[in-house]
Structures are given as C-alpha cells and as structure tokens.
Amino acid sequence: MRGNEQQKELGLNMKLSEDGLRGIFREISHVLPYQHKALFKGDLTFLNKTSTEQQKARALALLEKKMQGFTAALLKEVLKVLSNFFLFILKLLPFWCWQSGWGKEKTVVGVRSTLVQRSKTSHANPEQEAAVIPTSVNYHFTRQCNYKCGFCFHTAKTSFVLPLEEAKRGLSMLKEAGMEKINFSGGEPFLHMRGEFVGKLVQFCKEELKLPSVSIVSNGSRITEKWFQLYGKYLDILAVSCDSFDEDINFLIGRGQGKKSHVENLQRLRNWCRDYGVAFKLNSVINRFNFGENMNEQIKAINPVRWKVFQCLIIEGENSGEEALRQAERFIISDEEFNLFLERHKGISCLVPESNQKMRDSYLILDEYMRFLNCRNGRKDPSKSILDIGVENAIKFSGFDEKMFLQRGGRYVWSKANLKLDW
C-alpha cells in the first residue's frame, strides 16, 4: 500500500494480511530452501504490482495457500538443524570428559586405564583434513557475453579481464598445485580480443604447462575457422551450448542474435571440430521452455563425445535477487520435470545429467580475478585471489565437494589423445 487513499480502498484487513505475509517471509527466508524462497519472492513481487482490490484479494489467497506448503519445508529445515546440533554435542562429549578429569592418569590395581591411553593417542595425533587438489578447474576469465540467456548464472557484472601474463601466472600456480584439466568459460570466451586471448591461453596450457586436457565452453557464435587453424591443435574439447533445436525456443531463452541460426552454426562447428581434431561436446540447460522437447534425433545426428544436461539453477546475485542482472525464476523446473526429460533421452549413451544437487558444489570455479567461488549458500561467495594468497589458501574457501565431483562423473577420458576417435 503506497498511501492512505489506497489503504481505505483496499481495506484494513487486506493490509494486515499482506503485511503479515511479508513479515513471515522475512523471518523464515534464511532457513527456507533457496528454490522455495525464490518462488515465494516472485509471488510477493507479483502481489506488489497488482492494482485492483480483486487482484490483490486473489493474490493474497494464493499466497496464504502456498504458505501451508512452505511450513512443511520450514519444519524439515528446523529438524535438520536440531539433528546436526545434537550430533555436534555428541562429538564434543569425549573432549569434555577428558577436560573434567577422565583423561588424567589413573591406576586401578596397578593397571593404567585404557581410556587414558586412547585419549592420549587421539589428542597427540589429531586427524588433519586432506587438502583439496584442483584437478579440474573452470576459469571464467570474462563475464561479457553477446547473448542474453534468461537463466545465465555468471552474468556481465564486470568487464574486467586479467592481463595475459597475469592469467598465465595464475594457471602456472594451479598446475603446480595439481591441476590436470582447465576449462575456459565466460561470459563468452571468444569475445575478448576476438578469440585471440583464449587461443593464447589454450596454447600456453598445452605447450608450456603440458596439461592433459584443455577445453572451452562457448555459445559458438564468434568462433571462426581461422581460429581452429591457429589453435585447434592445442584444444582437446570444445563444448558448445545449445538448449533447443527449435529456433523459436532459443529466441525465448535469449540464445541468439538477429536472424542468425544457432542450430545451423552448431552443425558448422561440429564439422570444424572433426576437420581440426577437436572433440565436440554439447551443453544443454533444461528449463521451463524446453523440458518437453524431444532431442533424440538431433543428438544422435551430431554425435558429441559428451552431452551435459543441466537442470536450470538459481544463484542469488546472478540470476535472482535485487542485484542480479537476470531473473531466472520463470525458467525453473522441478526435479520431477527434469527426470522426465532424462527418461525421454535415456537411450543417448553420451548423456551426462546434472541436477541442482550435483551441480552446485561440485565445480572448482575461478572468476575473472582468479578467486574461487563458493556456491554452497545459493550464491557465489568469492575467496581472495590465488594471485594474492596462493592456491592452497584460496581453495579452502571454495566450498568444493570432491565426492560429488566424482559422483557426477567429473573425472573422465578428457584428453583427445586418449579418446581414439575416428576424426
């Protein structure tokens, strides 16, 4: 309600109901699952934009009904927190007992207590958490892009790109720390210096660092055959993003430029990869506009070495929230809808599915400043740059889940020398 006149028009009861719902949302938003919070926030935005009494009443009724479902989610989160708290207390009990005297030496009929010996042993040699090795790293060296995909989770919030030599220095540090695979992404990596920048990084990683695998993720719109002629021999895998084989759907998503056909360009890139000995990979984000599409025929015709299928992911500050450049709530699909798409394409042997759960914490992501991005809280929290504090210190703040990385198939045959494909 913006003024007294509107309050009188809509009624005091409706005002109290609206304020009550907003107050409840503020109280519980920090514990609701992020996807539920994003959906509920979208409803509140709609409520704020309604102008007539009838629309306002209908929106409030829908919100009150939806709150019943959110209550169950809230209760689940509360029980989860309580369970973790009691487990934490149980883990601390041995230490408290030791501090209160149980750990002191006691002789019972000339025999030293085995409890004392165990306590001494465990405290003398505390287990150290294993250091994370950056085996596979995704370097988003630019945020600039010529497409406007509505669900983009790494948007053009800055135009910064490291100087080439500084980027090389960071890549050398990663190699020393154990990196075997580097993936260059964006934004669109072929925009900066018309692809020459990423080309020189690819060449450096293969010739100087001798990495087993060097790959690029691109929308494919700015790649030329000349680039393949100059740098193709240094590139193991080119992953091209394609979410639909229907140009109208690509237009709705924001993946396209004018009258250029994204699908036709995809086939041209596939042919260049074959001609210049680069493994071809396909990435698709499954969302509200394409989850019902049947892509079996087109995927089999293109025959990529891998087809990564991602469930549309919400990241606060990137594609959701007041400070975000995109609002991706309208693209969200449920787990059931994602699974329906997977079931429809289960006959594709190269399909590699990634749900929100698998994707969120299983990537080591470096931003344009070479900071690791921690996505565990539904947003991208940056570490300090590896150029300032080193890889070992920065990676501690990455939130990387190595078990999930392996579970989602993050480690595979990623060097074209070992793929043994008939080019």
C-alpha positions as CSV (number, residue, x, y, z in Angstrom):
1,M,0.0,0.0,0.0
2,R,1.5,3.3,-1.0
3,G,-0.8,5.8,0.6
4,N,-3.8,6.4,2.9
5,E,-6.2,6.5,0.0
6,Q,-5.2,3.1,-1.2
7,Q,-5.4,1.7,2.3
8,K,-9.0,2.8,2.6
9,E,-9.9,1.5,-0.8
10,L,-8.5,-2.0,-0.3
11,G,-9.4,-2.3,3.4
12,L,-7.5,-2.6,6.6
13,N,-7.9,-6.4,6.8
14,M,-6.2,-6.9,3.5
15,K,-3.4,-4.6,4.5
16,L,-2.8,-6.5,7.7
17,S,-2.8,-9.8,5.7
18,E,-0.3,-8.5,3.2
19,D,2.0,-7.1,5.9
20,G,1.7,-10.4,7.9
21,L,2.8,-12.5,5.0
22,R,5.7,-10.2,4.2
23,G,6.7,-10.4,7.9
24,I,6.6,-14.1,7.9
25,F,8.7,-14.3,4.8
26,R,11.4,-12.1,6.3
27,E,11.5,-14.3,9.4
28,I,11.8,-17.6,7.6
29,S,13.6,-16.7,4.3
30,H,17.0,-17.5,5.8
31,V,16.0,-21.1,6.5
32,L,13.8,-22.0,3.6
33,P,15.4,-24.0,0.7
34,Y,16.6,-21.4,-1.7
35,Q,14.4,-22.6,-4.6
36,H,11.3,-22.2,-2.5
37,K,12.4,-18.8,-1.3
38,A,12.9,-17.7,-4.9
39,L,9.4,-18.8,-5.9
40,F,7.8,-17.2,-2.9
41,K,9.7,-14.0,-3.5
42,G,8.3,-13.9,-7.1
43,D,4.8,-14.2,-5.7
44,L,5.4,-11.2,-3.4
45,T,6.7,-9.2,-6.4
46,F,3.5,-10.0,-8.3
47,L,1.5,-9.0,-5.2
48,N,3.2,-5.7,-5.1
49,K,2.4,-4.9,-8.8
50,T,-1.3,-5.7,-8.5
51,S,-3.5,-2.6,-8.6
52,T,-7.2,-3.6,-8.1
53,E,-8.9,-4.8,-5.0
54,Q,-10.0,-8.0,-6.7
55,Q,-6.5,-8.8,-8.0
56,K,-5.0,-8.1,-4.5
57,A,-7.5,-10.4,-2.8
58,R,-6.9,-13.2,-5.2
59,A,-3.1,-12.9,-4.9
60,L,-3.3,-12.9,-1.1
61,A,-5.5,-16.0,-1.1
62,L,-2.9,-17.9,-3.3
63,L,-0.1,-16.8,-1.1
64,E,-1.8,-18.0,2.1
65,K,-2.4,-21.3,0.5
66,K,1.2,-21.6,-0.6
67,M,2.4,-20.8,2.9
68,Q,1.0,-24.2,4.1
69,G,3.4,-25.9,1.8
70,F,6.3,-23.8,2.9
71,T,5.5,-24.6,6.5
72,A,6.4,-28.2,5.8
73,A,9.7,-27.2,4.3
74,L,10.4,-25.0,7.3
75,L,9.7,-27.8,9.7
76,K,12.0,-30.1,7.8
77,E,14.9,-27.5,8.0
78,V,14.3,-26.9,11.7
79,L,14.5,-30.7,12.4
80,K,17.7,-30.9,10.3
81,V,19.3,-28.1,12.3
82,L,18.4,-29.7,15.6
83,S,19.7,-33.1,14.4
84,N,23.0,-31.6,13.4
85,F,23.2,-29.7,16.8
86,F,22.8,-32.9,18.8
87,L,25.3,-34.8,16.7
88,F,27.8,-31.9,17.3
89,I,27.2,-32.2,21.1
90,L,27.8,-36.0,21.0
91,K,31.1,-35.4,19.2
92,L,32.2,-33.0,21.9
93,L,31.4,-35.3,24.8
94,P,34.7,-37.1,24.8
95,F,36.6,-33.8,24.9
96,W,34.5,-32.5,27.8
97,C,35.1,-35.7,29.7
98,W,38.8,-35.5,29.1
99,Q,38.9,-31.9,30.4
100,S,36.9,-32.7,33.5
101,G,39.4,-35.3,34.7
102,W,38.7,-38.5,32.8
103,G,41.8,-38.0,30.8
104,K,44.1,-37.8,33.8
105,E,46.3,-40.8,34.6
106,K,44.5,-43.2,37.0
107,T,45.9,-46.5,38.3
108,V,43.4,-49.3,39.1
109,V,45.1,-52.3,40.8
110,G,48.3,-51.3,39.0
111,V,46.7,-51.2,35.6
112,R,46.6,-48.0,33.6
113,S,43.2,-47.1,32.2
114,T,42.9,-47.9,28.5
115,L,40.6,-44.9,28.3
116,V,43.5,-42.7,29.2
117,Q,45.8,-44.3,26.6
118,R,43.2,-43.9,23.9
119,S,42.6,-40.3,24.9
120,K,46.3,-39.5,24.8
121,T,46.7,-41.2,21.5
122,S,43.8,-39.4,19.9
123,H,44.9,-35.9,21.1
124,A,48.5,-36.4,20.3
125,N,47.8,-37.2,16.7
126,P,44.8,-35.2,15.6
127,E,43.5,-36.0,12.1
128,Q,44.1,-33.3,9.6
129,E,41.6,-32.5,6.9
130,A,43.0,-33.5,3.5
131,A,44.0,-30.6,1.3
132,V,41.9,-30.1,-1.9
133,I,43.8,-30.7,-5.1
134,P,42.5,-28.6,-8.1
135,T,42.4,-31.5,-10.5
136,S,39.8,-29.9,-12.8
137,V,39.3,-26.1,-12.8
138,N,36.8,-23.8,-14.6
139,Y,38.3,-20.4,-15.3
140,H,35.6,-17.8,-16.2
141,F,38.1,-15.2,-17.3
142,T,35.4,-12.8,-18.7
143,R,31.8,-12.0,-17.8
144,Q,31.0,-10.3,-21.1
145,C,28.6,-12.1,-23.5
146,N,26.7,-11.3,-26.7
147,Y,23.8,-13.5,-25.8
148,K,21.1,-12.8,-23.2
149,C,20.1,-16.2,-21.8
150,G,17.5,-15.5,-19.1
151,F,18.8,-18.2,-16.7
152,C,22.6,-17.3,-17.0
153,F,24.3,-17.9,-13.7
154,H,27.5,-16.0,-14.5
155,T,26.4,-12.6,-15.7
156,A,28.2,-9.5,-17.0
157,K,28.6,-7.8,-13.6
158,T,32.1,-6.5,-14.6
159,S,34.1,-6.0,-17.8
160,F,37.4,-6.9,-16.1
161,V,39.8,-9.3,-17.7
162,L,43.3,-10.1,-16.3
163,P,46.3,-9.2,-18.4
164,L,47.5,-12.2,-20.3
165,E,50.7,-12.6,-18.4
166,E,48.9,-12.5,-15.0
167,A,46.4,-15.1,-16.2
168,K,49.4,-17.3,-17.3
169,R,51.0,-16.8,-13.9
170,G,47.8,-18.0,-12.2
171,L,47.5,-21.0,-14.5
172,S,51.1,-22.0,-13.7
173,M,50.3,-21.8,-9.9
174,L,47.3,-24.1,-10.5
175,K,49.5,-26.6,-12.4
176,E,52.0,-26.7,-9.6
177,A,49.1,-27.4,-7.2
178,G,48.0,-30.4,-9.2
179,M,45.7,-29.2,-12.0
180,E,45.3,-31.6,-14.8
181,K,42.3,-30.1,-16.7
182,I,41.5,-26.5,-17.4
183,N,38.2,-25.3,-18.9
184,F,37.9,-21.7,-20.1
185,S,34.4,-20.2,-20.0
186,G,32.6,-16.9,-19.5
187,G,30.6,-15.0,-20.4
188,E,31.6,-15.7,-24.0
189,P,35.3,-16.5,-24.1
190,F,35.6,-15.7,-27.9
191,L,34.5,-12.1,-27.4
192,H,37.7,-10.8,-25.8
193,M,40.3,-9.9,-28.4
194,R,38.1,-11.8,-30.9
195,G,39.2,-15.2,-29.5
196,E,43.0,-14.5,-29.6
197,F,43.2,-14.2,-25.8
198,V,41.6,-17.6,-25.1
199,G,43.6,-19.0,-28.0
200,K,46.9,-17.9,-26.4
201,L,45.8,-19.4,-23.0
202,V,44.9,-22.7,-24.7
203,Q,48.3,-22.8,-26.4
204,F,50.1,-21.9,-23.2
205,C,48.4,-24.6,-21.2
206,K,49.2,-27.3,-23.8
207,E,52.7,-26.3,-24.9
208,E,54.2,-24.8,-21.7
209,L,52.2,-26.4,-18.9
210,K,51.6,-29.7,-20.8
211,L,48.1,-30.2,-19.3
212,P,46.4,-33.4,-20.2
213,S,43.2,-31.6,-21.0
214,V,42.3,-28.1,-22.2
215,S,38.7,-27.3,-23.0
216,I,36.4,-24.3,-23.8
217,V,32.7,-23.7,-23.2
218,S,31.2,-21.3,-25.8
219,N,27.9,-20.3,-27.3
220,G,29.8,-20.8,-30.6
221,S,28.6,-17.6,-32.3
222,R,32.1,-15.9,-32.6
223,I,34.3,-18.9,-33.4
224,T,35.9,-18.8,-36.9
225,E,37.6,-21.5,-39.0
226,K,40.8,-19.4,-38.8
227,W,40.8,-19.8,-35.0
228,F,40.8,-23.6,-35.5
229,Q,43.7,-23.3,-37.9
230,L,45.7,-21.3,-35.4
231,Y,44.8,-23.0,-32.1
232,G,42.8,-26.2,-32.8
233,K,45.7,-28.5,-32.3
234,Y,46.1,-27.3,-28.7
235,L,42.4,-27.8,-27.8
236,D,41.1,-31.1,-26.5
237,I,37.4,-30.4,-26.2
238,L,35.1,-27.7,-27.4
239,A,31.7,-27.6,-25.6
240,V,29.0,-25.6,-27.3
241,S,25.8,-24.5,-25.5
242,C,22.6,-25.5,-27.2
243,D,19.4,-25.7,-25.3
244,S,16.9,-26.4,-28.1
245,F,16.8,-27.4,-31.8
246,D,13.8,-25.1,-32.2
247,E,14.9,-21.6,-33.1
248,D,11.7,-20.1,-31.6
249,I,12.6,-21.6,-28.2
250,N,16.2,-20.4,-28.5
251,F,14.7,-16.9,-29.0
252,L,12.5,-17.2,-25.9
253,I,15.5,-18.3,-23.9
254,G,17.7,-15.5,-25.2
255,R,20.2,-17.6,-27.1
256,G,20.5,-16.0,-30.4
257,Q,21.4,-12.9,-32.4
258,G,19.1,-11.4,-35.0
259,K,18.4,-13.7,-37.9
260,K,21.4,-16.0,-37.4
261,S,20.5,-19.6,-36.8
262,H,22.1,-21.0,-33.6
263,V,21.3,-24.6,-34.8
264,E,22.9,-24.1,-38.2
265,N,26.0,-22.7,-36.6
266,L,26.1,-25.7,-34.2
267,Q,26.4,-28.0,-37.2
268,R,29.2,-25.9,-38.7
269,L,31.2,-26.0,-35.5
270,R,30.7,-29.8,-35.3
271,N,32.2,-30.1,-38.8
272,W,35.2,-27.9,-37.9
273,C,35.9,-29.9,-34.8
274,R,36.0,-33.1,-37.0
275,D,38.3,-31.4,-39.5
276,Y,40.8,-30.0,-37.0
277,G,40.8,-32.9,-34.5
278,V,38.9,-31.4,-31.6
279,A,36.5,-33.4,-29.5
280,F,33.0,-32.0,-29.7
281,K,30.8,-31.7,-26.6
282,L,27.3,-30.3,-26.2
283,N,25.8,-28.5,-23.1
284,S,22.1,-28.0,-22.6
285,V,20.3,-26.2,-19.7
286,I,16.8,-27.8,-19.2
287,N,14.3,-25.2,-18.2
288,R,10.6,-24.3,-18.4
289,F,10.7,-23.7,-22.2
290,N,12.5,-26.9,-23.4
291,F,11.9,-29.6,-20.8
292,G,9.1,-31.1,-23.0
293,E,11.3,-31.2,-26.2
294,N,12.4,-34.5,-27.8
295,M,16.1,-34.1,-28.9
296,N,16.9,-37.7,-29.6
297,E,17.2,-37.5,-33.4
298,Q,19.3,-34.3,-33.4
299,I,21.7,-35.5,-30.7
300,K,22.3,-38.8,-32.4
301,A,23.0,-36.9,-35.7
302,I,25.5,-34.6,-34.1
303,N,27.1,-37.4,-32.1
304,P,29.0,-35.4,-29.4
305,V,31.5,-37.2,-27.2
306,R,29.5,-35.9,-24.2
307,W,26.1,-34.3,-23.8
308,K,25.9,-32.4,-20.5
309,V,22.3,-31.9,-19.4
310,F,21.9,-29.3,-16.6
311,Q,18.9,-28.6,-14.5
312,C,18.2,-24.8,-14.5
313,L,20.0,-23.5,-11.4
314,I,19.2,-20.4,-9.3
315,I,22.2,-18.4,-8.0
316,E,21.4,-15.4,-5.8
317,G,23.0,-12.2,-7.1
318,E,23.5,-13.7,-10.6
319,N,20.1,-14.7,-11.9
320,S,17.9,-14.0,-8.8
321,G,17.6,-11.1,-6.3
322,E,17.5,-7.4,-6.4
323,E,21.2,-7.0,-7.5
324,A,21.0,-9.7,-10.2
325,L,21.1,-8.9,-13.9
326,R,18.8,-11.8,-14.7
327,Q,15.6,-13.1,-13.1
328,A,15.5,-16.8,-13.8
329,E,12.5,-17.8,-11.6
330,R,10.3,-18.3,-14.6
331,F,12.8,-20.8,-16.1
332,I,12.8,-23.1,-13.0
333,I,11.6,-26.7,-13.4
334,S,11.0,-29.3,-10.7
335,D,13.1,-32.4,-10.1
336,E,10.2,-34.5,-11.5
337,E,10.2,-32.5,-14.7
338,F,13.9,-32.7,-15.1
339,N,13.7,-36.5,-14.6
340,L,11.0,-36.7,-17.3
341,F,13.4,-35.1,-19.7
342,L,16.1,-37.6,-18.8
343,E,13.8,-40.5,-19.1
344,R,12.8,-39.4,-22.6
345,H,16.5,-39.4,-23.6
346,K,17.8,-42.4,-21.7
347,G,18.8,-44.1,-25.0
348,I,21.5,-41.5,-25.6
349,S,24.7,-43.1,-24.3
350,C,26.8,-39.9,-24.1
351,L,24.2,-38.1,-21.9
352,V,25.6,-36.9,-18.5
353,P,22.8,-35.5,-16.3
354,E,23.4,-32.9,-13.6
355,S,20.7,-31.9,-11.2
356,N,20.9,-28.9,-9.0
357,Q,22.2,-31.0,-6.2
358,K,25.0,-32.5,-8.3
359,M,26.0,-29.2,-9.9
360,R,26.0,-26.6,-7.1
361,D,29.1,-27.6,-5.1
362,S,31.0,-30.0,-7.5
363,Y,32.8,-27.4,-9.6
364,L,36.0,-25.5,-8.8
365,I,35.2,-22.1,-10.3
366,L,37.6,-19.2,-10.7
367,D,36.2,-15.8,-11.6
368,E,37.8,-13.0,-13.6
369,Y,40.0,-12.1,-10.7
370,M,41.1,-15.7,-10.2
371,R,39.0,-16.0,-7.0
372,F,37.4,-19.3,-6.1
373,L,33.6,-19.0,-6.0
374,N,31.8,-20.8,-3.2
375,C,28.2,-21.7,-4.2
376,R,27.2,-23.6,-1.0
377,N,24.8,-20.9,0.2
378,G,23.0,-20.5,-3.1
379,R,25.2,-17.6,-4.2
380,K,28.8,-17.0,-5.3
381,D,30.9,-16.0,-2.3
382,P,34.5,-15.3,-3.6
383,S,37.8,-16.2,-1.9
384,K,40.8,-13.9,-2.2
385,S,42.6,-14.3,-5.5
386,I,45.1,-17.1,-5.9
387,L,47.5,-14.4,-7.3
388,D,47.5,-12.8,-3.8
389,I,47.3,-15.7,-1.3
390,G,48.2,-18.8,-3.4
391,V,46.1,-21.7,-4.5
392,E,46.4,-23.7,-1.2
393,N,45.0,-20.9,0.9
394,A,42.3,-19.7,-1.6
395,I,40.9,-23.2,-2.3
396,K,40.0,-23.6,1.4
397,F,37.1,-21.2,0.7
398,S,35.9,-22.8,-2.5
399,G,33.2,-25.0,-0.9
400,F,34.3,-27.8,-3.3
401,D,32.6,-31.2,-2.8
402,E,35.1,-33.6,-4.2
403,K,32.8,-36.6,-3.6
404,M,30.0,-35.1,-5.6
405,F,32.6,-34.1,-8.3
406,L,33.4,-37.8,-8.7
407,Q,29.8,-38.9,-8.3
408,R,28.6,-36.7,-11.2
409,G,31.3,-38.1,-13.5
410,G,33.6,-35.1,-13.2
411,R,36.6,-37.3,-14.0
412,Y,36.5,-39.0,-17.4
413,V,38.6,-39.5,-20.5
414,W,39.2,-35.8,-21.2
415,S,42.3,-35.8,-23.4
416,K,41.7,-36.2,-27.1
417,A,44.9,-38.2,-27.4
418,N,43.1,-40.9,-25.3
419,L,39.7,-40.6,-26.9
420,K,40.7,-42.6,-30.0
421,L,38.0,-41.1,-32.1
422,D,37.8,-41.5,-35.9
423,W,38.1,-37.9,-37.0
